Structures are given as structure tokens and as C-alpha cells.
Amino acid sequence: MNTALWSVAGLLAVVLLGSSSKMFVPKEKLAGMLGEASRWVEDFSPGALRAIGAIELLGAVGLVLPAVLDIAPVLVPMAASGVVVLFTGAVITRLRRGERATIVVDLVYLGLAAFVAWGRFGPESFTG
């Protein structure tokens, strides 16, 4: 179970780290990068996109670094809970835009983040 939790947390960290590029990439370029899957950026201001990118970067760091450095590892399940909230927002955005075909990936990431939060708060806690 511990190996699965580490693997999933690492995968989510890589995904979040990659998607945090919205802090630096202009909105117009983001909207055209992945076709229909990236049209959601049109609903947000450049400042909001930078904030979302910063949250993704913090999530990526929080999923792995506290446990690796053994400094406040309780932050890992808290970061995973934050990622659950982030992807819940992504799913809601997709639903509002009627993008049901592209919602599956966000639902998978949401489930993976929930798995890490559950596992690190519960059976494979770093504190117990």
C-alpha cells in the first residue's frame, strides 16, 4: 500500500508540476495548446491562471517533499486534500462548459488524489 501511495503521489506531482506552467505561458498560447481540452482557460483572467498554476506547484511540492525530507510529513495528506479540491473545481468547470468528453482525465486525477489523502490520513499515515 505504501508503494502504491508513493507512486500515485509521484504521478500526481509530475502532472501538477507540468500543468503549473500556466504561471508563465500566456493565456492565448494556453488556449491553443491542447485543442478543446485547454479551452477552459478562456473563462479565466491571466491573474487567475497564474494563481491556479501556483496552487498546482504548491500541490506538487506538498505531495512529495515533506515526506522525502521528513519535515512535517502531515502536510502530504493535507496537500492531497487540496488537490482533491483543485480537481473538484476542474470537474465543475468542465461540467459548466459542457466538456463532458474531456472530464474523464480530471475525474481520474481527482480519484487518485482522494486515494492519497485517504491513505496518508488513514492506514499508511506517516505519523503512526
Residue pairs with C-beta under 8 A, 6 or more apart in sequence:
1 119
1 123
1 124
2 124
4 119
5 115
5 116
5 119
5 120
5 124
8 112
8 115
8 116
9 63
9 64
9 67
9 76
9 80
9 116
10 63
10 64
11 112
12 59
12 60
12 63
12 80
12 83
12 109
12 112
12 113
12 116
13 59
13 60
13 61
13 63
13 64
14 60
15 109
16 56
16 57
16 59
16 60
16 63
16 83
17 56
17 57
17 60
19 53
19 56
20 53
20 54
20 56
20 57
20 60
21 53
22 30
22 41
22 49
22 50
22 52
22 53
22 56
23 49
23 50
23 53
23 54
23 57
24 53
25 33
26 46
27 41
27 42
27 44
27 46
27 49
30 38
30 41
30 49
31 38
31 39
31 41
31 42
32 38
36 99
36 101
36 102
37 99
37 102
37 105
39 97
39 99
40 90
40 93
40 94
40 97
40 99
41 49
43 93
43 97
44 52
52 86
55 82
55 86
56 86
58 79
58 82
59 79
59 82
59 83
59 86
61 79
62 75
62 76
62 78
62 79
62 82
63 76
63 79
63 80
63 83
63 116
64 76
66 72
66 73
66 74
66 75
66 76
66 79
67 73
67 76
67 126
73 126
73 127
74 126
74 127
76 116
76 120
76 126
77 116
77 117
77 119
77 120
77 121
77 125
80 113
80 114
80 116
80 117
80 120
81 113
81 117
83 109
83 113
83 116
83 117
84 110
84 113
84 114
84 117
86 113
87 106
87 107
87 109
87 110
87 113
88 110
90 106
90 109
90 110
91 103
91 106
91 107
91 110
94 100
94 102
94 103
94 106
95 103
120 126
